[in-house]
Amino acid sequence: MSFKLENFAQATAAYIENILPIFIPVRNVRKAKIIDFFNKNGMLKIETFFGSVQVKRVLLTQQHKRILENLLAEPKQRLNDGSFYIEIERYNFLKKIGATPTNYNWLEEKITDLRSATIELSWTDQEDNKQTFGFGIIEEYKYTEEVKEGKGGRGRPIKKMKIKFTRAYTMLYRNYDLLNYRSMLPLLNRLRNPFLEGLITYLFLHKKQDIYFSTFVKNSGLDSILEERMINDHKNSLGELETIKSLEPFGILIDNKDPNDPLIMYKRPDGVYFLEQNQNLQPKNLQIKPKKILEQGQLL
């Protein structure tokens, strides 16, 4: 399918971004088990069921993903060189994503990370062709500060940021299927759990999906990223009422018949949908079957 301008305007993420683990599902990257390898080699390569990811210079986490998703939900302005930019008011943007509204240094640090990281994705497409795509996300950014006169004199400084995305990153949105889940961003922003955020945005790729926790971890390459203790903590949290309730608005139910391997049952909620661009370029292994049968005669 050819590039559709209206799809580009509505997109929250490219399909390929949510199926390959570009963003590590932790809040503090120092707690990831690959940190020593990254510090020594300056890069990280993750092999998954769907393909591989290589990230250089900076490790990106779910915090970077949350910022990126919310940036992409802003109005996009196309440029003559084929790229695009967005412009935000920093205070309001930080407030929207659930961060401290005046924590400008934190936001600028994360934007700098997104500019520094270089990414290479490799996978086999629907026609058995090997695809490799290398890109950076942000090309440049610019800060401005305006002071508007209020009724009592000088008002609050309006701190703005203009962010230009790379032409290569824009190509993701020209060539690959896109997702629109901007209506879910307020709920995601309030979740404050990087692992669950990563699980949810992965499940958004499917119309309906039943998958065991262990299968999700293995297929997403998380067993090579996270410490076993951390994985077990996330598994155990799926048995907690608070976690179960927090997942329900995203169309996710948890079956804890086997507490050692909970079954995650998903049905795509309203407000999450595909914006098709080119189905043939998507990763081949899209539909994942659970690793076992719950009961005799009940195939999942």
Secondary structure as UniProt FT lines:
FT   HELIX           5..10
FT   STRAND          13..14
FT   HELIX           15..19
FT   TURN            20..21
FT   HELIX           29..31
FT   TURN            33..34
FT   HELIX           35..41
FT   STRAND          43..47
FT   STRAND          51..56
FT   HELIX           62..72
FT   STRAND          77..78
FT   TURN            80..81
FT   STRAND          84..89
FT   HELIX           90..96
FT   TURN            97..98
FT   TURN            101..102
FT   HELIX           104..116
FT   STRAND          118..125
FT   TURN            126..127
FT   STRAND          130..136
FT   STRAND          138..150
FT   TURN            151..152
FT   STRAND          153..165
FT   HELIX           167..175
FT   STRAND          178..180
FT   HELIX           182..184
FT   HELIX           185..191
FT   HELIX           194..203
FT   TURN            204..205
FT   STRAND          208..212
FT   HELIX           213..219
FT   TURN            220..221
FT   HELIX           222..224
FT   HELIX           228..237
FT   TURN            238..239
FT   HELIX           241..247
FT   HELIX           248..250
FT   STRAND          252..255
FT   TURN            259..260
FT   STRAND          263..267
FT   TURN            270..271
FT   STRAND          273..275
FT   HELIX           279..281
FT   TURN            296..297
//
